[in-house]
Amino acid sequence: MKLTVERTVLAGFVIVLALLGTVGIVSQRTIIGLIEDSKWVTHTHVVLELLQQVSFRMSQAEAAIRGYVITGDTTFEAQYEGIRKQVPDLISELRTQTLDNPGEQSNISSLETLLEKRFATMDEGIRVRKSGGLQAILALGSTGPGRKLSAEISALTAQMRGDEDRLLVDRNMRAQASARRAFLVVLSALVVAMFAVIGSVVLVFRDLTRRQQIERMKSEFVSVVSHELRTPLTSIHGSLALLASGLLGRVDAKGTRMLEIAVSNTDRLIRLLNDILDIEKLDSGKMDIRQMQCSARELIEHAIDVMRPMAQNQHITLSAKKSELFIYADRDQCIQCLTNLLSNAIKFSEPGGMVKVAAKSIGTHAQFEVSDQGRGIPENKKNSIFERFHQVDTSDSRKRGGTGLGLAISRSIVEQHGGKIWVESQLGIGSTFFFTVPLAQTHNPNPTLYAESTETVRSERESNAETHPAD
């Protein structure tokens, strides 16, 4: 089911990424087309503006000539000369802007010829005015070609503006079509991408729902099976232990050995069932956490007392550093956590080694430490050993026993107390497991009364921990 969710998320991501890539390419091309069309629209406006300026400058030049002819004022002559210098630049710019239009290039050549002729007639008017006076220029105006040239220039510029106006209309229509196309492309792509995302979310939600249902069914199945198995296993364990004790009759040495193996295996099965039930309760939140003020020293001593028979059997020395700390935690669960860590430390220590337990204050938390002189833990295993059924070596469960759930249970207990658990280790030197729980706000002023009160909250889980410590 996990793979299904991952594949669904990956498929949705790939689809959305592909859509976004397609949208990007199509949108880029569409927007580039829109930009080009907009440029041509702007270009046409520039051409129209240049034509308008040519007409305006010619009107100004003719007005300046009339002013000079009538008044003889040289200021008008200077104004005319300035305008005449500007017109060639406008024609040159106009020619550059219409390189894409051969028809307009031909019209510009004709316009340039007409302008040159018109300026020649105006130059002639200035010369006549200077040499013959006002009467001479009036006589020339009635017979000269100036009026005709002005009319031809006006007609040609009007024709050119008309051509550009038609071109502008066409380019505006293309620009608007490009804009609509770009909008529709982007909108369509966004809609498709939205549906793809929604579809992926729906698929993921459906898979997660299925996964939750399966997890719930698995949890219920494990809980029911564990409960149903624990009762007959306990009876079988008791019966086998009774037979092994010889109270029901003598058994030969071979039979006694077989009974001891059977008792050991049923004992291991009971520990496994207890661990499975504990971790399922912790994960589901069904296990109550009864936090109260506890003495760290009392918890350590109690855990050592529970694990001392196992340590003596392995020829391991247990050592505890005295602590005056008081913590605010569930007493039974902290003892279970300590016994789990002590059990692991004893199992993976060589005979003659020592396991040390200590507690110290770190800010607002108490930090418990369980150190051994065992083989150590590889760097790549330091996190995975806190997972369910995970051990450093897969053969450990056969050689040293254990269910592979002890550290997972300890992690759940510590995390539900708002603390953290970790390990520091060096291969061939040993390992130290750390976990933190909150400190009590104040120390209990009466340790005797406190010790008596804690005895009233001893649970069935502690009894199980004392007889069958988790591995």
C-alpha positions in Angstrom: 0.0 0.0 0.0 2.9 2.3 0.7 4.2 1.7 -2.8 0.8 2.5 -4.2 0.7 5.9 -2.5 4.2 6.7 -3.6 3.5 5.7 -7.1 0.3 7.7 -7.2 2.1 10.8 -5.9 4.9 10.3 -8.4 2.5 9.8 -11.3 0.5 12.9 -10.3 3.7 14.9 -10.0 5.0 13.7 -13.4 1.6 14.5 -15.1 1.5 18.0 -13.5 5.1 18.6 -14.5 4.5 17.4 -18.1 1.4 19.7 -18.3 3.3 22.6 -16.9 6.1 22.0 -19.4 3.6 21.8 -22.2 2.0 25.0 -21.0 5.3 26.7 -20.8 6.3 25.8 -24.4 2.8 26.6 -25.8 2.5 29.8 -23.8 6.0 30.9 -24.7 5.3 30.5 -28.4 1.9 32.2 -28.1 3.3 35.1 -26.1 6.2 35.5 -28.5 3.6 35.7 -31.3 1.6 38.2 -29.3 4.7 40.3 -28.7 5.6 40.3 -32.3 2.1 41.3 -33.3 2.2 44.1 -30.7 5.5 45.2 -32.1 4.0 45.5 -35.6 1.1 47.5 -34.3 3.5 49.9 -32.6 5.6 50.0 -35.7 2.6 51.0 -37.8 1.8 53.8 -35.3 5.4 55.0 -35.6 5.1 55.2 -39.4 1.8 57.1 -39.2 3.4 59.5 -36.7 6.3 60.1 -39.1 3.9 60.8 -42.0 2.0 63.2 -39.8 5.2 65.0 -38.9 6.3 65.3 -42.6 2.9 66.9 -43.4 3.1 69.2 -40.4 6.7 70.3 -41.2 5.7 71.1 -44.8 2.8 73.1 -43.5 5.2 75.0 -41.2 7.7 75.6 -44.0 5.0 77.0 -46.3 3.7 79.2 -43.5 7.3 80.5 -42.9 7.7 81.2 -46.6 4.4 83.2 -46.7 5.5 85.2 -43.6 8.8 86.0 -45.2 7.3 87.0 -48.6 4.7 89.3 -47.0 7.0 90.9 -44.3 10.5 90.4 -45.6 11.4 89.5 -41.9 14.5 87.3 -41.9 13.2 85.4 -38.8 10.8 83.6 -41.0 13.6 82.7 -43.4 15.6 81.3 -40.5 12.6 79.3 -39.4 12.1 77.9 -42.9 15.8 76.9 -43.1 15.5 75.0 -39.8 12.4 73.1 -41.0 14.0 72.2 -44.3 16.9 70.6 -42.5 14.5 68.4 -40.4 12.5 67.0 -43.3 15.3 64.8 -44.8 15.9 63.2 -41.4 12.1 62.4 -41.2 12.2 60.9 -44.7 15.2 58.8 -43.8 13.6 57.4 -40.7 10.4 56.8 -42.6 12.3 54.8 -45.2 14.0 52.7 -42.5 10.7 52.0 -40.8 9.0 50.8 -44.0 11.7 48.4 -45.2 9.2 45.5 -44.8 6.8 47.2 -47.2 8.0 47.5 -50.8 4.9 49.5 -51.8 5.5 52.1 -49.1 9.2 52.3 -50.2 8.1 53.3 -53.7 5.7 55.9 -52.3 8.5 57.3 -50.1 10.7 57.7 -53.1 7.9 59.6 -54.9 7.2 61.7 -51.8 10.9 62.5 -51.5 11.0 63.7 -55.1 7.9 65.9 -54.6 9.4 67.4 -51.4 12.6 68.3 -53.2 10.7 70.0 -56.0 8.5 71.9 -53.4 11.5 73.1 -51.5 13.1 74.2 -54.8 10.0 76.3 -55.5 10.1 77.8 -52.0 13.8 78.6 -52.4 13.0 80.3 -55.7 10.3 82.4 -53.9 12.9 83.6 -51.4 15.3 84.5 -54.1 12.6 86.4 -56.1 11.5 88.2 -52.9 15.0 89.4 -52.2 15.7 90.5 -55.8 12.3 91.8 -57.1 10.3 92.6 -54.0 6.7 91.7 -53.0 5.2 92.4 -56.5 7.6 90.1 -58.2 6.8 87.2 -55.8 3.0 87.8 -56.2 3.4 87.6 -60.0 5.4 84.4 -59.6 2.8 82.8 -57.2 0.0 83.0 -59.7 2.0 81.1 -62.4 4.4 78.9 -60.3 4.1 75.1 -59.6 4.0 75.5 -55.8 0.3 75.0 -55.3 0.2 71.9 -57.6 3.2 70.3 -55.8 1.6 71.0 -52.4 -1.6 69.3 -53.5 0.4 66.3 -54.9 2.3 66.0 -51.6 -1.0 66.1 -49.6 -2.6 63.5 -51.8 0.4 61.1 -51.6 0.7 61.4 -47.8 -3.0 60.9 -47.4 -2.7 57.7 -49.6 0.2 56.5 -47.5 -1.7 57.1 -44.2 -4.7 55.2 -45.7 -2.5 52.2 -46.5 -0.9 52.3 -43.0 -4.4 52.6 -41.4 -5.6 49.5 -43.2 -2.4 47.7 -42.2 -2.9 48.9 -38.6 -6.4 47.4 -38.6 -5.1 44.1 -39.8 -2.3 44.0 -37.3 -4.6 45.0 -34.5 -6.9 42.1 -35.3 -4.0 39.7 -35.4 -2.7 41.0 -32.0 -6.1 40.6 -30.5 -6.4 37.1 -31.8 -3.0 36.3 -30.4 -4.0 37.7 -27.0 -7.2 35.6 -27.0 -5.2 32.5 -28.0 -2.6 33.1 -25.3 -5.4 33.5 -22.7 -7.2 30.4 -23.8 -4.0 28.3 -23.8 -3.0 29.4 -20.3 -6.6 29.0 -19.0 -7.0 25.5 -20.5 -3.6 24.4 -19.2 -4.4 25.7 -15.7 -7.8 23.9 -15.8 -6.1 20.6 -16.9 -3.4 21.0 -14.3 -6.0 21.7 -11.6 -7.9 18.6 -12.5 -4.6 16.6 -12.5 -3.7 17.9 -9.1 -7.3 17.2 -7.8 -7.1 13.7 -9.3 -3.8 13.0 -7.7 -5.0 14.3 -4.3 -8.2 12.1 -4.6 -6.1 9.0 -5.5 -3.7 9.7 -2.6 -6.5 10.3 -0.2 -8.2 7.0 -1.3 -4.9 5.1 -0.9 -4.2 6.6 2.5 -7.8 5.8 3.6 -7.3 2.2 2.5 -3.9 2.1 4.2 -5.5 3.4 7.4 -8.2 0.8 7.2 -5.7 -1.9 6.7 -3.5 -0.6 9.6 -6.6 -0.5 11.8 -7.6 -4.0 10.8 -4.0 -5.2 11.3 -3.9 -3.6 14.7 -7.2 -5.1 15.8 -6.2 -8.5 14.4 -2.8 -8.4 16.3 -4.6 -7.3 19.5 -7.3 -10.0 19.3 -4.8 -12.7 18.4 -2.4 -11.6 21.1 -5.1 -11.6 23.7 -6.4 -15.0 22.6 -2.9 -16.5 22.6 -1.7 -15.1 25.8 -4.2 -17.1 28.0 -3.5 -20.5 26.6 0.3 -19.8 26.4 0.3 -18.8 30.1 -1.5 -22.1 31.0 1.0 -24.1 28.8 3.9 -22.2 30.4 2.6 -23.0 33.9 2.0 -26.6 33.1 5.4 -27.1 31.5 7.1 -25.3 34.4 5.3 -27.6 36.9 6.4 -30.7 35.0 9.9 -29.4 34.8 10.0 -28.9 38.6 9.3 -32.6 39.2 6.3 -32.0 41.4 4.1 -34.1 39.2 6.5 -37.0 39.0 10.1 -37.6 38.1 11.3 -37.1 34.5 14.5 -38.5 33.1 17.4 -36.1 32.2 16.5 -36.0 28.5 12.8 -35.3 29.3 13.9 -32.6 31.8 16.0 -30.9 29.1 13.1 -31.0 26.6 10.8 -29.4 29.2 13.3 -26.7 30.0 13.5 -25.9 26.2 9.7 -25.8 26.0 9.5 -23.6 29.1 12.1 -21.2 27.6 10.3 -21.0 24.2 6.8 -20.4 25.8 8.4 -17.8 28.0 9.8 -16.1 24.9 6.4 -16.3 23.2 4.7 -14.7 26.2 7.3 -11.9 26.1 6.7 -11.3 22.4 2.9 -11.1 22.9 3.4 -8.7 25.8 5.7 -6.5 23.7 3.3 -6.6 20.7 0.4 -5.6 22.9 2.4 -2.8 24.6 3.6 -1.3 21.4 0.2 -1.4 19.8 -1.3 0.3 22.8 1.4 2.9 22.8 1.0 3.6 19.0 -2.8 3.7 19.2 -2.8 5.9 22.3 -4.8 3.4 24.3 -2.2 3.0 27.0 -2.8 5.5 29.8 0.2 7.6 30.9 -0.2 8.3 34.6 2.4 11.0 35.2 3.4 11.7 38.7 6.4 12.8 40.7 8.9 9.9 40.8 12.4 9.5 42.3 15.0 8.8 39.6 17.1 6.8 42.1 14.2 4.6 43.1 13.4 3.9 39.4 17.0 3.0 38.6 17.3 0.8 41.7 14.0 -1.0 40.9 15.1 -1.7 37.3 18.5 -3.0 38.5 16.8 -5.3 41.0 14.6 -6.7 38.2 17.5 -7.3 35.9 20.0 -8.5 38.5 19.3 -12.3 38.0 19.8 -11.9 34.2 23.1 -10.0 34.8 24.4 -12.6 37.3 23.6 -15.4 34.9 25.6 -13.5 32.2 28.4 -12.6 34.8 27.7 -8.9 34.2 28.1 -6.3 37.0 25.4 -3.7 37.3 26.4 -0.3 38.7 24.2 2.7 39.5 25.2 6.3 40.2 23.1 7.9 42.9 20.7 10.6 41.8 18.6 13.0 43.8 16.5 14.0 40.8 12.7 13.8 40.8 10.9 13.4 37.5 7.3 13.9 36.3 6.5 10.7 34.4 4.7 7.4 34.4 6.6 5.2 36.9 5.7 1.9 35.4 6.6 2.9 31.9 9.9 4.5 32.9 10.8 1.2 34.7 9.9 -0.7 31.6 12.1 1.6 29.5 15.0 1.1 31.8 14.6 -2.6 32.0 14.5 -2.8 28.2 17.8 -0.9 27.9 19.4 -2.9 30.7 18.3 -6.1 29.1 19.9 -5.1 25.8 23.1 -3.9 27.5 23.4 -7.2 29.4 22.7 -9.4 26.4 25.4 -7.7 24.2 28.1 -7.4 26.9 30.8 -10.0 27.2 31.1 -12.0 30.5 32.9 -9.9 33.1 31.7 -6.6 31.7 30.0 -3.8 33.5 26.7 -2.0 32.8 26.3 1.5 34.3 23.1 3.4 34.9 23.0 7.2 35.7 20.6 10.1 35.7 21.4 13.8 35.5 19.7 17.1 35.0 19.7 18.7 31.5 17.7 21.9 31.5 14.0 21.1 32.2 14.6 17.3 31.6 16.2 14.4 33.4 18.6 12.5 31.2 19.0 8.7 31.9 22.0 6.9 30.6 22.6 3.2 30.3 26.2 2.3 29.3 27.7 -1.1 28.4 31.1 -2.4 27.3 29.8 -4.5 24.4 30.6 -4.8 20.8 29.1 -1.4 19.8 26.7 -0.4 17.0 27.6 0.5 13.4 26.9 4.1 12.4 24.4 3.2 9.8 22.3 1.2 12.4 22.0 3.8 15.1 18.6 5.0 13.9 17.2 1.8 12.5 17.6 -0.2 15.8 14.7 1.8 17.2 12.4 0.4 14.5 10.1 -2.6 15.2 11.7 -6.1 14.9 15.0 -4.5 13.8 18.3 -5.7 15.3 21.9 -5.0 14.4 22.5 -8.5 13.3 19.6 -10.7 12.1 21.2 -13.7 13.9 21.0 -11.9 17.2 17.4 -13.1 17.8 18.5 -16.7 17.5 21.8 -16.4 19.4 20.8 -14.0 22.2 17.0 -14.1 22.2 14.8 -11.1 22.1 11.8 -9.9 20.1 13.3 -6.8 18.5 10.6 -4.7 20.0 12.3 -3.5 23.2 13.8 -0.3 21.7 10.7 0.5 19.7 8.6 0.3 22.9 11.1 2.4 24.7 11.1 5.1 22.0 7.3 5.2 22.0 7.3 5.6 25.8 9.8 8.4 25.8 8.2 10.2 22.9 4.8 10.1 24.7 6.5 11.8 27.6 7.7 14.6 25.4 11.3 13.4 25.5 13.8 11.8 23.1 15.9 8.7 22.9 19.2 8.1 21.1 22.4 6.1 21.2 26.1 6.9 21.1 28.4 4.0 20.3 31.9 3.0 19.2 32.6 -0.4 17.7 34.6 -2.7 20.0 34.3 -0.2 22.9 30.6 -0.1 23.9 27.4 1.8 23.6 25.5 4.4 25.7 21.7 4.8 25.4 20.2 8.1 26.4 16.6 9.1 27.0 15.0 12.2 28.5 11.8 12.8 30.5 10.5 16.0 32.2 11.8 17.0 35.6 9.4 17.5 38.4 8.8 21.1 39.4 9.7 20.6 43.0 11.2 17.7 45.1 8.9 15.7 47.3 9.6 16.8 50.9 8.6 13.4 52.3 10.3 10.6 50.3 8.9 7.9 52.7 5.3 8.9 52.0 6.1 9.2 48.3 7.5 5.7 48.2 4.4 4.4 49.9 2.1 6.2 47.5 3.9 4.9 44.4 3.4 1.3 45.5 -0.4 1.8 45.1 -0.1 2.4 41.4 1.9 -0.7 40.5 0.3 -2.1 37.4 0.1 -5.4 35.7 2.6 -4.1 33.1 5.3 -3.8 35.9 4.7 -7.3 37.0 5.2 -8.5 33.4 8.4 -6.4 33.2 9.8 -8.0 36.4 9.2 -11.6 35.2 9.6 -11.1 31.4 11.6 -7.9 30.6 11.2 -6.8 27.1 14.1 -7.4 24.7 
